[in-house]
């Protein structure tokens, strides 16, 4: 094995895999004129770290469970610790007109939906109308998950393509 193959193998293994594979981590929704990330002023360190983790996860195009996210963030499966930060991310994303990055996190991989509080929060900020266990919940989550993946799959900088439109919530 030559030096390049050895280095490549080393880069793609071990604890630093995310840094080498996905590039620079960005914890901001927008960039300043020089291309430097601007983090929201009211971000707590936990919210900032959570956004970074979810951006990395969005780049894999796969959901992550709350338990696994909590384990990686705080070293415990106590998902209540990250719920407030996830809700803050939802507020921030809604204020910026961005897809809900929190849609990347789910309660469990089967059936792959967020917890009911996600839908209540989305309802509170005017993005969702419906029952958290109904078909509307699946459709809303699928749309937000797809939009978040579509925006963030390009190393956190957006793919350059137009996002699917946000449809107004269906009224009953």
DOMI-83764 format. One record per atom (N, C-alpha, C): residue in one letter; residue number from 1; y, x, z; atom name. Coordinates in steps of 0.001 Angstrom, whole numbers. Layout:
<atoms>
(atom A,NUM,(Y,X,Z),CA);
...
</atoms>
This chain:
<atoms>
(atom X,1,(-1172,855,0),N);
(atom X,1,(0,0,0),CA);
(atom X,1,(1233,899,0),C);
(atom X,2,(2146,646,-908),N);
(atom X,2,(3354,1473,-939),CA);
(atom X,2,(4371,977,95),C);
(atom X,3,(5454,1695,228),N);
(atom X,3,(6455,1422,1262),CA);
(atom X,3,(7072,23,1106),C);
(atom X,4,(7373,-392,-128),N);
(atom X,4,(7984,-1691,-354),CA);
(atom X,4,(7053,-2817,100),C);
(atom X,5,(5773,-2740,-267),N);
(atom X,5,(4830,-3770,154),CA);
(atom X,5,(4690,-3791,1673),C);
(atom X,6,(4687,-2628,2289),N);
(atom X,6,(4578,-2557,3743),CA);
(atom X,6,(5795,-3197,4392),C);
(atom X,7,(6993,-2859,3938),N);
(atom X,7,(8216,-3431,4506),CA);
(atom X,7,(8268,-4932,4284),C);
(atom X,8,(7863,-5382,3109),N);
(atom X,8,(7880,-6804,2813),CA);
(atom X,8,(6942,-7538,3759),C);
(atom X,9,(5763,-7010,3973),N);
(atom X,9,(4816,-7607,4903),CA);
(atom X,9,(5349,-7627,6321),C);
(atom X,10,(6025,-6580,6719),N);
(atom X,10,(6606,-6519,8059),CA);
(atom X,10,(7728,-7535,8193),C);
(atom X,11,(8540,-7662,7157),N);
(atom X,11,(9659,-8605,7201),CA);
(atom X,11,(9148,-10036,7312),C);
(atom X,12,(8063,-10362,6637),N);
(atom X,12,(7572,-11724,6630),CA);
(atom X,12,(6580,-12023,7742),C);
(atom X,13,(6548,-11188,8752),N);
(atom X,13,(5700,-11464,9889),CA);
(atom X,13,(6454,-11093,11160),C);
(atom X,14,(5955,-11582,12250),N);
(atom X,14,(6548,-11223,13528),CA);
(atom X,14,(7649,-12177,13947),C);
(atom X,15,(8283,-11881,15084),N);
(atom X,15,(9239,-12813,15681),CA);
(atom X,15,(10544,-12970,14901),C);
(atom X,16,(10865,-12040,14029),N);
(atom X,16,(12130,-12123,13304),CA);
(atom X,16,(11995,-12795,11944),C);
(atom X,17,(10905,-13519,11705),N);
(atom X,17,(10660,-14082,10375),CA);
(atom X,17,(11802,-14984,9917),C);
(atom X,18,(12333,-15815,10813),N);
(atom X,18,(13379,-16747,10383),CA);
(atom X,18,(14621,-16024,9902),C);
(atom X,19,(15013,-14969,10576),N);
(atom X,19,(16217,-14251,10187),CA);
(atom X,19,(16066,-13647,8801),C);
(atom X,20,(14904,-13127,8501),N);
(atom X,20,(14697,-12476,7214),CA);
(atom X,20,(14458,-13460,6085),C);
(atom X,21,(13809,-14569,6372),N);
(atom X,21,(13445,-15501,5318),CA);
(atom X,21,(14588,-16422,4949),C);
(atom X,22,(15296,-16979,5925),N);
(atom X,22,(16309,-17977,5609),CA);
(atom X,22,(17727,-17426,5577),C);
(atom X,23,(17912,-16196,5928),N);
(atom X,23,(19244,-15609,5829),CA);
(atom X,23,(20105,-15934,7037),C);
(atom X,24,(21414,-15864,6833),N);
(atom X,24,(22385,-16036,7902),CA);
(atom X,24,(22339,-17453,8461),C);
(atom X,25,(22356,-17552,9780),N);
(atom X,25,(22356,-18858,10414),CA);
(atom X,25,(23789,-19359,10503),C);
(atom X,26,(23959,-20640,10200),N);
(atom X,26,(25284,-21251,10219),CA);
(atom X,26,(25241,-22434,11169),C);
(atom X,27,(26182,-22474,12101),N);
(atom X,27,(26197,-23566,13057),CA);
(atom X,27,(27393,-24475,12847),C);
(atom X,28,(27986,-24430,11687),N);
(atom X,28,(29176,-25228,11430),CA);
(atom X,28,(28933,-26191,10282),C);
(atom X,29,(29735,-27242,10259),N);
(atom X,29,(29653,-28216,9185),CA);
(atom X,29,(30472,-27795,7977),C);
(atom X,30,(31460,-26944,8187),N);
(atom X,30,(32339,-26577,7083),CA);
(atom X,30,(32754,-25115,7218),C);
(atom X,31,(33309,-24581,6147),N);
(atom X,31,(33730,-23183,6110),CA);
(atom X,31,(35242,-23114,5971),C);
(atom X,32,(35836,-22040,6513),N);
(atom X,32,(37268,-21857,6326),CA);
(atom X,32,(37520,-21267,4934),C);
(atom X,33,(38770,-20955,4633),N);
(atom X,33,(39135,-20458,3302),CA);
(atom X,33,(38433,-19156,2948),C);
(atom X,34,(38052,-18367,3944),N);
(atom X,34,(37367,-17098,3704),CA);
(atom X,34,(35851,-17239,3715),C);
(atom X,35,(35341,-18480,3829),N);
(atom X,35,(33902,-18691,3844),CA);
(atom X,35,(33256,-18452,5195),C);
(atom X,36,(34044,-18409,6256),N);
(atom X,36,(33525,-18188,7609),CA);
(atom X,36,(33270,-19550,8254),C);
(atom X,37,(32092,-19751,8881),N);
(atom X,37,(31771,-21046,9483),CA);
(atom X,37,(32779,-21453,10554),C);
(atom X,38,(33124,-22735,10555),N);
(atom X,38,(33997,-23317,11570),CA);
(atom X,38,(33133,-24226,12423),C);
(atom X,39,(32933,-23876,13667),N);
(atom X,39,(32156,-24720,14567),CA);
(atom X,39,(33084,-25767,15170),C);
(atom X,40,(32607,-26996,15354),N);
(atom X,40,(33435,-28005,16015),CA);
(atom X,40,(33874,-27509,17387),C);
(atom X,41,(35102,-27813,17761),N);
(atom X,41,(35695,-27281,18988),CA);
(atom X,41,(34975,-27752,20242),C);
(atom X,42,(34408,-28962,20213),N);
(atom X,42,(33794,-29498,21420),CA);
(atom X,42,(32299,-29217,21514),C);
(atom X,43,(31783,-28330,20678),N);
(atom X,43,(30360,-27999,20718),CA);
(atom X,43,(30019,-27232,21993),C);
(atom X,44,(29006,-27694,22697),N);
(atom X,44,(28491,-26948,23832),CA);
(atom X,44,(27557,-25882,23284),C);
(atom X,45,(27257,-24851,24072),N);
(atom X,45,(26300,-23841,23599),CA);
(atom X,45,(24946,-24451,23216),C);
(atom X,46,(24479,-25454,23972),N);
(atom X,46,(23205,-26087,23648),CA);
(atom X,46,(23298,-26836,22318),C);
(atom X,47,(24391,-27557,22106),N);
(atom X,47,(24574,-28291,20854),CA);
(atom X,47,(24656,-27329,19677),C);
(atom X,48,(25349,-26224,19850),N);
(atom X,48,(25462,-25220,18790),CA);
(atom X,48,(24091,-24633,18467),C);
(atom X,49,(23333,-24256,19502),N);
(atom X,49,(21988,-23708,19282),CA);
(atom X,49,(21064,-24736,18654),C);
(atom X,50,(21203,-25992,19083),N);
(atom X,50,(20374,-27055,18528),CA);
(atom X,50,(20683,-27253,17047),C);
(atom X,51,(21956,-27238,16687),N);
(atom X,51,(22313,-27366,15265),CA);
(atom X,51,(21702,-26211,14469),C);
(atom X,52,(21765,-24998,14995),N);
(atom X,52,(21174,-23845,14311),CA);
(atom X,52,(19669,-24031,14111),C);
(atom X,53,(18985,-24485,15161),N);
(atom X,53,(17539,-24705,15062),CA);
(atom X,53,(17215,-25792,14044),C);
(atom X,54,(17984,-26868,14051),N);
(atom X,54,(17728,-27953,13105),CA);
(atom X,54,(18054,-27539,11672),C);
(atom X,55,(19074,-26703,11496),N);
(atom X,55,(19362,-26185,10156),CA);
(atom X,55,(18198,-25348,9645),C);
(atom X,56,(17665,-24503,10509),N);
(atom X,56,(16499,-23706,10116),CA);
(atom X,56,(15312,-24601,9779),C);
(atom X,57,(15103,-25620,10588),N);
(atom X,57,(14000,-26532,10340),CA);
(atom X,57,(14222,-27322,9050),C);
(atom X,58,(15445,-27742,8785),N);
(atom X,58,(15749,-28469,7542),CA);
(atom X,58,(15436,-27602,6334),C);
(atom X,59,(15628,-26315,6460),N);
(atom X,59,(15349,-25414,5349),CA);
(atom X,59,(13857,-25341,5037),C);
(atom X,60,(13010,-25682,5996),N);
(atom X,60,(11567,-25727,5738),CA);
(atom X,60,(11176,-27039,5075),C);
(atom X,61,(12087,-27994,5073),N);
(atom X,61,(11870,-29334,4496),CA);
(atom X,61,(10799,-30122,5232),C);
(atom X,62,(10619,-29812,6524),N);
(atom X,62,(9627,-30499,7352),CA);
(atom X,62,(10280,-30968,8645),C);
(atom X,63,(9821,-32101,9194),N);
(atom X,63,(10345,-32529,10495),CA);
(atom X,63,(9791,-31668,11621),C);
(atom X,64,(10415,-31780,12782),N);
(atom X,64,(9948,-31097,13990),CA);
(atom X,64,(9953,-32124,15116),C);
(atom X,65,(8973,-32039,16001),N);
(atom X,65,(8926,-32997,17108),CA);
(atom X,65,(9929,-32595,18184),C);
(atom X,66,(10362,-33608,18950),N);
(atom X,66,(11281,-33332,20056),CA);
(atom X,66,(10659,-32339,21033),C);
(atom X,67,(9361,-32505,21312),N);
(atom X,67,(8696,-31616,22275),CA);
(atom X,67,(8724,-30174,21793),C);
(atom X,68,(8429,-29966,20528),N);
(atom X,68,(8430,-28595,19995),CA);
(atom X,68,(9848,-28029,19962),C);
(atom X,69,(10806,-28864,19620),N);
(atom X,69,(12207,-28432,19596),CA);
(atom X,69,(12677,-28069,21004),C);
(atom X,70,(12348,-28906,21981),N);
(atom X,70,(12728,-28621,23368),CA);
(atom X,70,(12073,-27334,23850),C);
(atom X,71,(10806,-27135,23490),N);
(atom X,71,(10104,-25910,23885),CA);
(atom X,71,(10804,-24677,23321),C);
(atom X,72,(11229,-24758,22063),N);
(atom X,72,(11888,-23595,21455),CA);
(atom X,72,(13312,-23403,21976),C);
(atom X,73,(13944,-24489,22412),N);
(atom X,73,(15330,-24406,22869),CA);
(atom X,73,(15449,-24025,24343),C);
(atom X,74,(14669,-24696,25186),N);
(atom X,74,(14835,-24518,26627),CA);
(atom X,74,(13560,-24079,27326),C);
(atom X,75,(12490,-23840,26570),N);
(atom X,75,(11254,-23362,27161),CA);
(atom X,75,(10499,-24411,27943),C);
(atom X,76,(10743,-25663,27635),N);
(atom X,76,(10081,-26761,28324),CA);
(atom X,76,(9912,-27905,27338),C);
(atom X,77,(8916,-28734,27576),N);
(atom X,77,(8740,-29902,26715),CA);
(atom X,77,(9545,-31089,27212),C);
(atom X,78,(10460,-30869,28133),N);
(atom X,78,(11313,-31927,28667),CA);
(atom X,78,(12348,-32310,27607),C);
(atom X,79,(12007,-33323,26821),N);
(atom X,79,(12851,-33683,25682),CA);
(atom X,79,(14176,-34311,26089),C);
(atom X,80,(14267,-34809,27312),N);
(atom X,80,(15527,-35393,27774),CA);
(atom X,80,(16662,-34385,27798),C);
(atom X,81,(16326,-33122,27928),N);
(atom X,81,(17337,-32063,27978),CA);
(atom X,81,(18105,-31982,26665),C);
(atom X,82,(17436,-32234,25552),N);
(atom X,82,(18097,-32072,24257),CA);
(atom X,82,(18640,-33386,23687),C);
(atom X,83,(18302,-34509,24306),N);
(atom X,83,(18736,-35799,23764),CA);
(atom X,83,(20253,-35905,23678),C);
(atom X,84,(20954,-35534,24722),N);
(atom X,84,(22422,-35601,24696),CA);
(atom X,84,(23012,-34749,23583),C);
(atom X,85,(22436,-33566,23382),N);
(atom X,85,(22921,-32684,22315),CA);
(atom X,85,(22624,-33282,20942),C);
(atom X,86,(21453,-33915,20788),N);
(atom X,86,(21128,-34568,19518),CA);
(atom X,86,(22098,-35721,19237),C);
(atom X,87,(22424,-36484,20279),N);
(atom X,87,(23381,-37574,20097),CA);
(atom X,87,(24763,-37034,19734),C);
(atom X,88,(25153,-35917,20333),N);
(atom X,88,(26436,-35294,19979),CA);
(atom X,88,(26427,-34851,18519),C);
(atom X,89,(25319,-34291,18060),N);
(atom X,89,(25208,-33903,16649),CA);
(atom X,89,(25347,-35115,15742),C);
(atom X,90,(24755,-36232,16144),N);
(atom X,90,(24876,-37456,15345),CA);
(atom X,90,(26331,-37896,15258),C);
(atom X,91,(27047,-37849,16391),N);
(atom X,91,(28476,-38190,16377),CA);
(atom X,91,(29255,-37255,15457),C);
(atom X,92,(29003,-35958,15600),N);
(atom X,92,(29720,-34967,14788),CA);
(atom X,92,(29453,-35168,13301),C);
(atom X,93,(28186,-35363,12940),N);
(atom X,93,(27831,-35548,11533),CA);
(atom X,93,(28438,-36826,10975),C);
(atom X,94,(28400,-37902,11750),N);
(atom X,94,(28983,-39164,11300),CA);
(atom X,94,(30498,-39016,11112),C);
(atom X,95,(31153,-38321,12048),N);
(atom X,95,(32602,-38099,11930),CA);
(atom X,95,(32955,-37312,10678),C);
(atom X,96,(32086,-36389,10287),N);
(atom X,96,(32328,-35554,9108),CA);
(atom X,96,(31814,-36192,7818),C);
(atom X,97,(31149,-37354,7929),N);
(atom X,97,(30582,-37999,6752),CA);
(atom X,97,(29369,-37271,6204),C);
(atom X,98,(28681,-36535,7063),N);
(atom X,98,(27502,-35763,6661),CA);
(atom X,98,(26219,-36515,6998),C);
(atom X,99,(25126,-36129,6351),N);
(atom X,99,(23831,-36693,6743),CA);
(atom X,99,(23540,-36349,8201),C);
(atom X,100,(22767,-37196,8854),N);
(atom X,100,(22419,-36961,10256),CA);
(atom X,100,(21349,-35883,10351),C);
(atom X,101,(21766,-34681,10719),N);
(atom X,101,(20829,-33569,10859),CA);
(atom X,101,(19788,-33860,11933),C);
(atom X,102,(20142,-34689,12903),N);
(atom X,102,(19194,-35064,13958),CA);
(atom X,102,(17987,-35812,13401),C);
(atom X,103,(18058,-36308,12168),N);
(atom X,103,(16928,-37001,11545),CA);
(atom X,103,(15764,-36051,11280),C);
(atom X,104,(16015,-34744,11331),N);
(atom X,104,(14949,-33755,11136),CA);
(atom X,104,(14011,-33749,12346),C);
(atom X,105,(14502,-34170,13496),N);
(atom X,105,(13688,-34211,14714),CA);
(atom X,105,(13073,-35601,14868),C);
(atom X,106,(11790,-35644,15190),N);
(atom X,106,(11070,-36907,15332),CA);
(atom X,106,(10321,-36950,16655),C);
(atom X,107,(9980,-38170,17074),N);
(atom X,107,(9243,-38345,18332),CA);
(atom X,107,(7844,-37758,18221),C);
(atom X,108,(7170,-38063,17139),N);
(atom X,108,(5851,-37500,16869),CA);
(atom X,108,(5656,-37472,15361),C);
(atom X,109,(4756,-36641,14917),N);
(atom X,109,(4534,-36546,13478),CA);
(atom X,109,(3802,-37762,12932),C);
(atom X,110,(3191,-38535,13802),N);
(atom X,110,(2533,-39760,13379),CA);
(atom X,110,(3112,-40890,14201),C);
(atom X,111,(3968,-41714,13708),N);
(atom X,111,(4260,-42017,12319),CA);
(atom X,111,(5414,-41223,11708),C);
(atom X,112,(6004,-40297,12437),N);
(atom X,112,(7061,-39471,11853),CA);
(atom X,112,(8451,-40052,11971),C);
(atom X,113,(8659,-40904,12946),N);
(atom X,113,(9972,-41505,13173),CA);
(atom X,113,(10626,-40924,14417),C);
(atom X,114,(11952,-40926,14438),N);
(atom X,114,(12646,-40573,15677),CA);
(atom X,114,(12388,-41625,16757),C);
(atom X,115,(12766,-41316,17966),N);
(atom X,115,(12637,-42250,19082),CA);
(atom X,115,(13608,-43422,18889),C);
(atom X,116,(13343,-44544,19554),N);
(atom X,116,(14233,-45706,19420),CA);
(atom X,116,(15699,-45409,19737),C);
(atom X,117,(15975,-44473,20656),N);
(atom X,117,(17371,-44173,20974),CA);
(atom X,117,(18126,-43650,19752),C);
(atom X,118,(17450,-42955,18831),N);
(atom X,118,(18082,-42458,17605),CA);
(atom X,118,(18674,-43630,16818),C);
(atom X,119,(17903,-44706,16693),N);
(atom X,119,(18354,-45864,15933),CA);
(atom X,119,(19443,-46626,16682),C);
(atom X,120,(19331,-46696,18023),N);
(atom X,120,(20407,-47330,18806),CA);
(atom X,120,(21708,-46553,18646),C);
(atom X,121,(21616,-45226,18684),N);
(atom X,121,(22814,-44397,18509),CA);
(atom X,121,(23385,-44594,17107),C);
(atom X,122,(22520,-44609,16084),N);
(atom X,122,(22970,-44828,14712),CA);
(atom X,122,(23630,-46198,14576),C);
(atom X,123,(23112,-47178,15305),N);
(atom X,123,(23718,-48519,15292),CA);
(atom X,123,(25093,-48472,15958),C);
(atom X,124,(25193,-47749,17089),N);
(atom X,124,(26465,-47630,17813),CA);
(atom X,124,(27560,-46982,16960),C);
(atom X,125,(27179,-46046,16098),N);
(atom X,125,(28188,-45383,15262),CA);
(atom X,125,(28335,-46059,13900),C);
(atom X,126,(27674,-47208,13734),N);
(atom X,126,(27864,-48030,12545),CA);
(atom X,126,(27072,-47621,11318),C);
(atom X,127,(25995,-46869,11498),N);
(atom X,127,(25224,-46419,10346),CA);
(atom X,127,(23921,-47172,10137),C);
(atom X,128,(23471,-47911,11141),N);
(atom X,128,(22169,-48579,11049),CA);
(atom X,128,(22271,-49981,11608),C);
(atom X,129,(21643,-50915,10915),N);
(atom X,129,(21509,-52282,11391),CA);
(atom X,129,(20038,-52638,11251),C);
(atom X,130,(19425,-53020,12325),N);
(atom X,130,(18023,-53401,12233),CA);
(atom X,130,(17270,-53096,13501),C);
(atom X,131,(15961,-53219,13408),N);
(atom X,131,(15056,-53002,14522),CA);
(atom X,131,(14481,-51591,14432),C);
(atom X,132,(14493,-50819,15533),N);
(atom X,132,(13994,-49444,15502),CA);
(atom X,132,(12507,-49296,15160),C);
(atom X,133,(11750,-50390,15132),N);
(atom X,133,(10331,-50291,14788),CA);
(atom X,133,(10004,-51094,13533),C);
(atom X,134,(11001,-51476,12789),N);
(atom X,134,(10809,-52279,11586),CA);
(atom X,134,(10877,-51399,10340),C);
(atom X,135,(10598,-51983,9211),N);
(atom X,135,(10647,-51278,7939),CA);
(atom X,135,(12031,-50688,7677),C);
(atom X,136,(13068,-51375,8163),N);
(atom X,136,(14436,-50864,8000),CA);
(atom X,136,(14604,-49502,8661),C);
(atom X,137,(13938,-49304,9792),N);
(atom X,137,(14008,-48018,10498),CA);
(atom X,137,(13379,-46914,9659),C);
(atom X,138,(12234,-47200,9064),N);
(atom X,138,(11576,-46213,8193),CA);
(atom X,138,(12483,-45850,7028),C);
(atom X,139,(13082,-46854,6407),N);
(atom X,139,(13943,-46616,5246),CA);
(atom X,139,(15189,-45823,5634),C);
(atom X,140,(15811,-46201,6751),N);
(atom X,140,(17008,-45489,7201),CA);
(atom X,140,(16675,-44037,7520),C);
(atom X,141,(15599,-43819,8269),N);
(atom X,141,(15228,-42456,8632),CA);
(atom X,141,(14877,-41638,7395),C);
(atom X,142,(14119,-42222,6485),N);
(atom X,142,(13740,-41498,5266),CA);
(atom X,142,(14986,-41083,4482),C);
(atom X,143,(15964,-41978,4385),N);
(atom X,143,(17200,-41650,3655),CA);
(atom X,143,(17962,-40519,4349),C);
(atom X,144,(18134,-40607,5661),N);
(atom X,144,(18889,-39578,6387),CA);
(atom X,144,(18141,-38252,6396),C);
(atom X,145,(16819,-38305,6548),N);
(atom X,145,(16024,-37081,6505),CA);
(atom X,145,(16175,-36413,5142),C);
(atom X,146,(16027,-37185,4070),N);
(atom X,146,(16159,-36645,2715),CA);
(atom X,146,(17557,-36068,2487),C);
(atom X,147,(18577,-36776,2912),N);
(atom X,147,(19948,-36297,2709),CA);
(atom X,147,(20192,-34995,3488),C);
(atom X,148,(19677,-34905,4722),N);
(atom X,148,(19841,-33683,5519),CA);
(atom X,148,(19111,-32516,4867),C);
(atom X,149,(17895,-32760,4409),N);
(atom X,149,(17124,-31707,3736),CA);
(atom X,149,(17829,-31280,2457),C);
(atom X,150,(18300,-32250,1700),N);
(atom X,150,(18966,-31976,431),CA);
(atom X,150,(20216,-31110,636),C);
(atom X,151,(20978,-31416,1685),N);
(atom X,151,(22206,-30662,1950),CA);
(atom X,151,(21918,-29266,2489),C);
(atom X,152,(20958,-29160,3394),N);
(atom X,152,(20779,-27911,4135),CA);
(atom X,152,(19655,-27012,3638),C);
(atom X,153,(18906,-27416,2637),N);
(atom X,153,(17783,-26597,2169),CA);
(atom X,153,(18246,-25321,1493),C);
(atom X,154,(19495,-25220,1094),N);
(atom X,154,(20009,-24014,452),CA);
(atom X,154,(20629,-23054,1443),C);
(atom X,155,(19849,-22559,2426),N);
(atom X,155,(20304,-21603,3451),CA);
(atom X,155,(21479,-22124,4265),C);
(atom X,156,(21505,-23439,4490),N);
(atom X,156,(22550,-23998,5329),CA);
(atom X,156,(23877,-24120,4633),C);
(atom X,157,(23966,-23768,3367),N);
(atom X,157,(25232,-23806,2651),CA);
(atom X,157,(25321,-24992,1701),C);
(atom X,158,(24291,-25835,1652),N);
(atom X,158,(24274,-26950,720),CA);
(atom X,158,(23694,-26483,-597),C);
(atom X,159,(23131,-27399,-1331),N);
(atom X,159,(22459,-27037,-2567),CA);
(atom X,159,(23392,-27057,-3760),C);
(atom X,160,(24604,-27563,-3591),N);
(atom X,160,(25535,-27637,-4701),CA);
(atom X,160,(25375,-28904,-5501),C);
(atom X,161,(24316,-29657,-5282),N);
(atom X,161,(24096,-30906,-5991),CA);
(atom X,161,(24722,-32056,-5197),C);
(atom X,162,(24946,-33143,-5855),N);
(atom X,162,(25515,-34311,-5216),CA);
(atom X,162,(24470,-34969,-4333),C);
(atom X,163,(24890,-35366,-3138),N);
(atom X,163,(23992,-36045,-2224),CA);
(atom X,163,(23783,-37479,-2657),C);
(atom X,164,(22622,-38050,-2334),N);
(atom X,164,(22424,-39464,-2589),CA);
(atom X,164,(23462,-40263,-1803),C);
(atom X,165,(23893,-41393,-2314),N);
(atom X,165,(24932,-42149,-1623),CA);
(atom X,165,(24428,-42742,-313),C);
(atom X,166,(25364,-42952,601),N);
(atom X,166,(25042,-43670,1826),CA);
(atom X,166,(25273,-45124,1523),C);
(atom X,167,(24228,-45904,1659),N);
(atom X,167,(24339,-47322,1405),CA);
(atom X,167,(24853,-48018,2658),C);
(atom X,168,(25669,-49043,2507),N);
(atom X,168,(26107,-49768,3692),CA);
(atom X,168,(24914,-50451,4349),C);
(atom X,169,(24919,-50555,5671),N);
(atom X,169,(23790,-51208,6355),CA);
(atom X,169,(23623,-52639,5855),C);
(atom X,170,(22382,-53074,5728),N);
(atom X,170,(22111,-54440,5310),CA);
(atom X,170,(22505,-55387,6432),C);
(atom X,171,(23188,-56449,6080),N);
(atom X,171,(23565,-57421,7101),CA);
(atom X,171,(22500,-58504,7140),C);
(atom X,172,(22316,-59069,8294),N);
(atom X,172,(21280,-60095,8453),CA);
(atom X,172,(21886,-61453,8430),C);
</atoms>
